[in-house]
Amino acid sequence: MAASKILTIKPRIELLDHVAPAATALFGAGILKQFSSGEVVQIPPTADAVEVTCDVDQSGYAKEGFLAAGFEVPTSADPAPRPALDNPVILTVTPGLPDTDANYPLGAEATGRLAAKALYGACVTQPIPPNGDAYLGDPGTSMQVNCNQSNVAAATRGFGAVKFTVK
């Protein structure tokens, strides 16, 4: 069994109450794990942070995912080298449900944007040329992400965890 690591997540560009889409997408993609309580995100004794857990060998990818999504991660983590482009495919990602508060508490746009940035930072998806963007388009209606063929299943699970469809 792989050793676990707990990462502390703090607000930076994004507010702490926006962490759920990023954490859920990273969990769906297999980067994060659940705590023994079954939760993906837990609140530590301090009110200005949350915690997530992952295998030590995934810690750098988890940290980079949260940094790309706009959060601070003061916890040290292993390096997260971005894999080279290998048989890249463009995926179209759309909300899978109507954009209501019940389906997307932060709205479909914010949910899609945070998930796309987190998956990009964690190297599940790849930069889109020519500017190296995490996604192109409007995350609230339809966006495109670039992904190595070998990571399509992880990207699909990550976006699916936040109720988005990948084609």
C-alpha positions, 0 to 999 in steps of 0.5 A, a space after each residue: 500500500 502506498 504511503 499517504 500525504 495530506 496537503 493543506 489548501 488555502 485561498 489565493 486567487 480563488 476563495 476557499 469555498 470554491 475548492 470543491 470542483 477542483 478537489 472533486 475533479 482531481 479525485 475523479 481522475 485518481 489523483 486524490 483519495 478519500 479520507 477514512 471518513 469518506 470525504 475528499 476534503 476535510 476541514 482542519 482545526 484552523 478555519 482558513 484552510 482545508 485538507 486533501 489526501 493522496 498517495 505520496 507519488 501523486 502529491 506533486 500533481 495534486 499540489 500543481 492542480 490546486 495551484 493552477 486552479 488558483 489556490 495556495 498549497 504551502 505543503 511540500 510535495 514531490 516534483 510533478 514533471 509534465 509528460 511530453 505530448 504523446 498522441 494528443 486528442 482534443 476533447 470537448 467538455 460540456 455541462 452534463 446537467 442544466 446550470 442550476 444551483 442544485 447541479 452546480 452550486 458555483 455555476 457551471 462556468 466556475 465549476 468547469 473552469 476550476 475543474 479544467 485548471 486543476 486537471 491541467 495543473 495535475 498533468 491529466 490534460 495538456 496545454 493547448 497551443 499556441 498559448 499553452 491554455 488549460 482550455 479554450 471556449 466557455 466552460 459554462 457551455 462548451 470548452 475544449 481541452 487537450 489530452 494525451 490519449 493515455 489520459 483520456 479515461 482519467 480526464 473523462 472521470 475527472 470531468 464526470 465527477 463534477 457532472 460534465 460530459 466529455 466527447 
